[in-house]
Amino acid sequence: MDKIKVGIIGPGNIGQDLMIKIGRSKYLELVCVVNIRESKGLEHARKLGIDASPLGVDYLIENYKGKIKIVFDATSAKAHLSAYKKLQDVGMFVLDLTPASVAPYCVPAVNLDNNMLTEKEVNLVTCAGQATTPMVSAINEVADVYYAEIVSSLSSDSAGAGTRANIDEFTETTRNALITIGGADEAKVIIILNPAEPPIYMSNTIYTKVRNLDMDKIIESTNKCLDKMQEYVPGVRFKMEPTLKDLNDDIVVMILEVEGLGDFLPVHSGNLDIINAAAIKIAEEKAKKLLEV
């Protein structure tokens, strides 16, 4: 079977993990990785036999216009803002893994459909957004969420330079996704980079206030949602299933844990794994559309 050629911008932690995941895909072929300087990530790409350049987006466009159909941008929000129009102008479908938020949010378990695949670009929200938005959406479908609050705890050694440089954008983008995709009326997001040893798995505490409290429906809906997520993120699981905080209140609390596949970083780096797994899922669906599979 033919494969769709793809490229990566930004071979940091996210980019290098993507290299490995793309290498397993039946529908995607990685042919170019670019950065704005020489780096270990570029060296990694070359060892895998992939064209790698420190000349940035311009190199990718000049050498692969008409060849590369899908591009993963794993840089930063600021860098993405200077690159995305160039990529769209040459017809490359862009998967934005930064919190730049200049394209529609795509969370595969919630809103990946044919309309999303016709966009020129989609935004992957954040790792916390990919983990928590589906569950807020699942609760909202049956219980009408009027407030959602999440606390996302990540192992500090799995938070690369891009994450650290974009903390404000991270929290704001995740909050927006909880409202626009998750369906909450209002939302709040807190991110914690935890330096604990041994390192912790990604842990997401999801706190929702609902108008129509029916725990049986909430549990059924969130379990269906978990099944959907596990189709492309096998390491996601309940650490605590949806629980009524107080019999006399409308607060539902749950904890979702994410264990990574350990492709590039250790298994505790589930935050890296979930956003990359979501990106691969979207890219493969786009590739199948292009291949008419």
Buried (B, 14 or more C-beta within 10 A) or exposed (E): EEBBBBBBBBBBBBBBBBBBBBEEBEBBBBBBBBBBEEBEBBEBBEEBEBBBBEEBBEBBBEBBEEEBBBBBBBBBBEBBBEBBEBBBEBEBBBBBBBBBBBBBBBBBBBBBEEEBBEBBBBBBBBBBBBBBBBBBBBBBBBBBBBBBBBBBBBBBBBBBEBBEBBEEBBBBBBBBBBBBBBBBEEBBBEBEBBEEEEBBBBBBBBBBBBEEBEEEBBBBBBBEBBEBBEEBBEBBBBEEBBEBEEEEEBBBBBBBBBBBBBBBBBBBBBBBBBBBBBBBBBBBBBBBBBEEE
